Amino acid sequence: MHNFRRATPDDLNALYRISLRTGHLGADARHLYADPKLMGHIYSAPYLKFSPDLAMVVERHGQVLGFCIGAANTRDFERRLEAAWWPGLRWKLQKPLAIKRSEWTADERRCQMIHEPEIAPEHVCKSFPAHLHMNLLPEIQGQDIGHRLLQYWMERAIGLGISAVHVGANVQNQKAVRFWQRQGFRNLVENAGAPGSRTVWLGRSKL
């Protein structure tokens, strides 16, 4: 039996764990990273801190196995991170020394994202101001759990007055792209973010 609920501060370690175990195109990334918290620093922990009203988890037998998190206003969220989240991490984590991206390790790629975060294109944020992320551990993927968790998140979003939301997916993760398309998200623009971006942007305006 799966339970869907609001995330709490006690779920922070679970969010870090899930971010790492789904950090390689939806699969386990533990073999790629020396620092196991880098993925969570970017994709989950700041949402629990700065957007807790839109942080949801799914658990089974008391163990958190997935999350759906987001922010009501992407630009406001980016400003909050720039003021109160990224500076502390930048002080601890060095930018890559190598000039060529092809020479960066997985850790260095994420450190670069912390120093120079990718932001959603302006026209995406204008039409779809909210955004979300979802990650499910492999043991609950392909069981309609993602759809149910998304619906749970959407109900909360509607209650907060949100009417349009976007997601960013790695162009190489076609499984994720197809999932969002099945959930009513349509492709907006590809590779329109930071130089070298591999992000596909999708949006949904009818929650």
N, C-alpha and C positions, 0 to 999 in steps of 0.2 A: 504494500500500500504506500503510495507516494503522497507526501504532504507538501502543499504549497503555502508559503508564508512570507511575511516581511523579513528581511535580513536584520540582524542585530549586530552590535559591535563584537559579540562573541563569535561571529561567523568570519571574522577577518582572516584567520589562518586558513580556513576552508577555501575562501576566495583565492588566496595566494596559491594554494595547492591545486585547485582546479584550473587556474590560469596557466600554470606550468604544464599540467598533464594534458591540456588541450592546445598548447601553444605552437604546435607544428602542424599547421593546416588542419586543426581539429584533433590531431593525434598527440601522443606523449612527446614532450620536448625536454624531458629531464636529462637526456644524453647530450643535449646541445649547450646547456647553460652551466657555467661555473657558479653564477649567482642565481639561486632558485627563485628569488623574489622579483627579478627584473620584469617579467611578464605582468605580474600582479601590480607592480608599481604603476604601470601604464594603463592596464585594461580593467582593473577591478577595484583595488583598494581606495583610490580617490573618490569613487562613486559612493562607497559606504560612508565615507567621511563627509563629503560635500553634497550628496544627493540621496540621503537615506530614504526619503519618501518614495523613491523609484528603484529601490534595491530589493529584489525578490529572490528567494531560493526555493529549491525543491529538495526534499530530504526523504530518506527511507530508513526506517529503524533508527532514527535520530542522527543519521549521517548525511551531511549536505553533499549532494551529488551534482548540483548544477546551479547556475544563477542567471538571472535576467536583470540587468541594471541599466540605468540611463539618466538623462538629464532633460528637464523640461525646456531649457533654452541653451542651445549649444554654445553660443557666443558668450553668454554669461558664465557658463561652466568653464570655458577656456580661460576667461579672465580670472576666475577664482583660482584655478590651478597655477596660472602664471604668477599670481600674487602669493599663494600660500602652500603650494605643493611642490612644484618643480624646483624652486630655489634650494630647498634643503637637500634634495636628491642631487642636484648639480654640484653642490659643495662636496658631496661624498663620492660621486661617480665621474670619472674623467671621460672627456670626449675621445673618440678614436684618434690615435696618432697617425695611422696610415692614411694617405691621401685617397687611395683607390678604395672604393666601397667593396670591390671584389676581394680585398685582403682583410676585411673586417671579420671578426668572430661574431657568433650570435650575440654574445654579451655586448660587444662594441656596437652592433646595429641597434640594440635597444638603448644603450647609453646615448647614442646619437639622437634617438627619438625623444629622449628626456631633455636633452639640450636644445633640440629643435623640433618640437612636436608638430606632427602633421595636423593641419586644420581642414575642416570640410570646406569645399568651395562655397563662395558667398551665395550663389543662386540656390544651392542646395539648402543652406540654412534659412534663406529667405522664405522658401516655399515649404520647407519641412524643418522647423526650428528645433524640435526635440530630436534626440537620438537615443539609441540603445545598443547594448552588447548582450549576447547570450552565449554561454558555454556550458556544455553538458559532458560529463565523463562518458567514456565509451560504453560503459555498462548500461547506460540508459538511453543511448542514442538509437534512433530507428524504432522507437516504441510509442510515438505520438506524444512523448513527454514534452518535447520542445514546443509543439503546438499548444498544449495545455498551459505550459508555463507562460508562453507569450500571451495567451488570452487572459491569464491572471494579471500579467503586467499591464495589458491594455485596459482592463477594467479600472485599475488604479490610475492610469494615465488619464482616462476620460474623466474620472472623478476630480482630477486636478486641472481640468480645463484644456488638456492637450488634444489637438485635433489632427496633427500631421507629424510624422516621425521619419527619420532616415536611419540607415545603417551603412557601415562601410565594411566590405568584405574583400579579402585578398583574392585577386583575380585567379590565382593558382588553386584556390580552394573552391572548386566548382560544386562540391557537395553543399557547402554553405550557401553559395549563390543560388542554387536550385531550391534550397530550403526557404530562403527569403522570398523567392519568386512564388512559391506555392502558398506562402502566407499573405499574398496580396501586395507585395512590394514590387515596384517596377524599376527597371534600370534607368538611371538618370544621366550619368556621365562616367567615363572611365579615365583614370590617370590624369585627373585635373587638379590634384593637390600639389604637394611638394615635389620637387624634381626627383625623379626616380621612383615615384609612388607606384605601387601596384594595386591600388585600391579601386574597387568598383563601388560606386555609390548607388543605393537603392532607396526609394521612398514610398511611403503609404500615407494617404490623406484621409481615408475612411477607416477609423478605428472601430 
